[in-house]
Amino acid sequence: MTTIEKTREQEFVERIERLDTDELAMLRRGCGERDPVEGRCPWFITHIHGAASEATAFLVASLLAQYKTADIRVGNHRIHGSGNFGITWKRAIAGNDSKSIERRFHILLDADYDPWSGDGDLPYRLRQMVRYAASKGVGVDWPNLLRHVRSWNSPTKCVQKKWARSFFSNERPEDATSQEEKE
């Protein structure tokens, strides 16, 4: 029998998914704040377990909480397969030819973020886009998003490049996940 080791990121996401309805609602209301205390969720600190800084963990958890609790319970808040936020956004806007919606992605890639303090415009941009994706029934690869937000300031801009490759590729949105799994 083979057991699959879960990453810290996967374990963190699963802890958030198991929160009760009231706790998810508190995270939802706290979205946009820089840390759990400012977001009126000081209890949240006990759920981090080294997965990321408080600010980054709170950001990702509060983004996950933007999905309806019923969708979280049945897994509809997750992307099927693995992928990055470029795939999520591509799927979310599929069939929409609005240049302003596509432009949001360009702005997101240029967003600033300090993963330790939570400062910058990345949280605001992601919150808007995650809410849009949720409204379209498009999920997110949450463990991957946590890793990527944590690495947002890499000098090589590797996260932004991955997201851009996924978003701007000529693949159909539903085929993009399989390409991401190969990388």
C-alpha positions as CSV (number, residue, x, y, z in Angstrom):
1,M,0.0,0.0,0.0
2,T,1.5,3.3,-1.0
3,T,0.9,6.4,1.1
4,I,1.3,9.8,-0.5
5,E,3.0,12.4,1.7
6,K,1.1,15.7,1.7
7,T,3.0,18.9,1.4
8,R,2.7,21.6,4.1
9,E,0.7,23.6,1.6
10,Q,-1.8,20.8,1.0
11,E,-2.2,20.2,4.8
12,F,-2.7,23.9,5.3
13,V,-5.4,24.1,2.6
14,E,-7.2,21.0,4.1
15,R,-7.2,22.7,7.5
16,I,-8.9,25.7,6.0
17,E,-11.4,23.6,4.1
18,R,-12.4,21.9,7.4
19,L,-13.2,25.2,9.1
20,D,-16.8,25.6,10.2
21,T,-19.2,28.0,8.4
22,D,-18.7,30.8,10.9
23,E,-14.9,30.7,10.7
24,L,-15.1,30.7,6.9
25,A,-17.4,33.7,7.1
26,M,-14.9,35.5,9.4
27,L,-12.1,34.9,6.9
28,R,-14.4,36.1,4.1
29,R,-15.0,39.3,5.9
30,G,-11.3,39.7,6.8
31,C,-10.2,39.4,3.2
32,G,-8.2,42.4,2.2
33,E,-6.6,42.9,5.6
34,R,-2.9,42.3,5.9
35,D,-2.9,39.8,8.8
36,P,-5.2,37.7,11.0
37,V,-5.4,40.2,13.8
38,E,-6.3,43.1,11.5
39,G,-8.8,40.8,9.8
40,R,-10.4,40.0,13.2
41,C,-9.4,36.4,13.0
42,P,-6.6,36.0,15.7
43,W,-7.6,32.3,16.1
44,F,-6.4,31.7,12.5
45,I,-2.7,31.8,13.6
46,T,-3.1,28.3,15.1
47,H,-3.8,26.9,11.6
48,I,-0.6,28.1,9.8
49,H,1.9,25.4,11.1
50,G,4.8,26.9,9.1
51,A,3.1,26.8,5.7
52,A,3.8,30.5,5.1
53,S,4.2,33.8,6.8
54,E,1.1,34.9,8.7
55,A,0.3,37.5,6.1
56,T,0.6,35.1,3.1
57,A,-1.3,32.3,4.8
58,F,-4.1,34.7,5.8
59,L,-4.3,36.0,2.3
60,V,-4.7,32.6,0.7
61,A,-7.1,31.4,3.3
62,S,-9.3,34.5,3.0
63,L,-9.2,34.1,-0.8
64,L,-10.3,30.4,-0.5
65,A,-13.1,31.6,1.8
66,Q,-14.5,33.8,-1.0
67,Y,-16.1,30.6,-2.4
68,K,-19.4,29.5,-1.0
69,T,-19.1,27.2,1.9
70,A,-21.2,24.6,0.0
71,D,-18.8,24.7,-2.9
72,I,-15.8,24.3,-0.5
73,R,-17.5,21.3,1.1
74,V,-17.9,19.4,-2.2
75,G,-14.5,20.6,-3.7
76,N,-15.9,23.0,-6.4
77,H,-13.4,25.6,-5.2
78,R,-10.5,23.6,-6.5
79,I,-9.2,23.3,-10.0
80,H,-9.4,19.8,-11.3
81,G,-5.8,18.5,-11.8
82,S,-3.0,20.9,-11.0
83,G,-2.5,24.3,-12.3
84,N,-1.6,27.9,-11.6
85,F,-3.6,31.1,-11.5
86,G,-3.0,31.8,-15.1
87,I,-5.0,28.7,-15.9
88,T,-7.7,29.7,-13.4
89,W,-8.0,33.2,-15.0
90,K,-8.0,31.8,-18.5
91,R,-10.9,29.5,-17.6
92,A,-12.8,32.2,-15.7
93,I,-12.8,34.6,-18.7
94,A,-13.3,32.0,-21.4
95,G,-15.8,33.3,-23.9
96,N,-15.5,36.9,-22.6
97,D,-13.8,39.2,-25.2
98,S,-13.6,42.2,-22.8
99,K,-10.2,43.8,-23.0
100,S,-10.6,45.3,-19.5
101,I,-11.0,41.8,-18.0
102,E,-7.9,40.5,-19.9
103,R,-6.1,43.6,-18.7
104,R,-6.7,42.7,-15.1
105,F,-4.3,39.8,-15.7
106,H,-1.5,42.2,-17.0
107,I,-2.0,44.4,-13.9
108,L,-1.9,41.3,-11.6
109,L,1.5,40.2,-13.0
110,D,2.9,43.7,-12.2
111,A,1.5,43.8,-8.7
112,D,3.7,44.4,-5.7
113,Y,3.6,42.2,-2.6
114,D,5.6,41.7,0.6
115,P,4.9,38.2,1.8
116,W,5.9,39.0,5.3
117,S,4.0,42.2,5.9
118,G,1.2,41.7,3.4
119,D,1.8,45.1,1.9
120,G,1.3,45.7,-1.8
121,D,-1.5,45.6,-4.3
122,L,-1.4,41.8,-5.0
123,P,-3.9,41.0,-2.3
124,Y,-6.4,43.5,-3.7
125,R,-5.9,42.2,-7.3
126,L,-6.1,38.6,-6.4
127,R,-9.2,39.2,-4.3
128,Q,-11.0,40.7,-7.2
129,M,-10.0,38.0,-9.6
130,V,-10.7,35.1,-7.2
131,R,-14.2,36.5,-6.6
132,Y,-14.8,36.6,-10.3
133,A,-13.5,33.1,-10.8
134,A,-15.8,31.9,-8.0
135,S,-18.8,33.6,-9.6
136,K,-18.0,31.6,-12.8
137,G,-17.6,28.3,-10.9
138,V,-13.8,28.1,-11.7
139,G,-11.6,26.6,-9.1
140,V,-8.0,27.4,-7.9
141,D,-5.1,25.1,-7.2
142,W,-4.8,26.4,-3.6
143,P,-1.6,24.7,-2.5
144,N,0.1,25.9,-5.7
145,L,-1.3,29.4,-5.1
146,L,0.1,29.5,-1.6
147,R,3.6,28.4,-3.0
148,H,3.4,31.0,-5.7
149,V,2.3,33.9,-3.5
150,R,5.1,33.0,-1.1
151,S,7.6,33.2,-4.0
152,W,6.1,36.2,-5.7
153,N,9.2,38.4,-5.3
154,S,11.6,35.9,-6.8
155,P,14.3,37.9,-8.8
156,T,13.6,35.7,-11.8
157,K,9.9,36.4,-11.7
158,C,9.3,32.6,-12.2
159,V,5.8,32.7,-10.8
160,Q,4.7,35.6,-13.0
161,K,6.3,33.8,-16.0
162,K,4.5,30.5,-15.3
163,W,1.2,32.3,-14.9
164,A,1.8,34.3,-18.2
165,R,2.7,31.2,-20.1
166,S,-0.4,29.4,-19.0
167,F,-2.7,32.4,-19.6
168,F,-1.3,33.5,-23.0
169,S,-0.8,30.0,-24.5
170,N,-2.9,29.0,-27.4
171,E,-4.3,26.0,-25.7
172,R,-8.0,25.8,-24.9
173,P,-8.6,26.5,-21.2
174,E,-9.7,23.0,-20.4
175,D,-6.5,21.6,-22.0
176,A,-4.2,23.9,-20.0
177,T,-4.2,21.8,-16.8
178,S,-2.7,18.8,-18.6
179,Q,0.2,21.0,-19.9
180,E,0.8,22.3,-16.4
181,E,1.0,18.8,-15.0
182,K,3.8,18.0,-17.5
183,E,6.0,20.9,-16.3
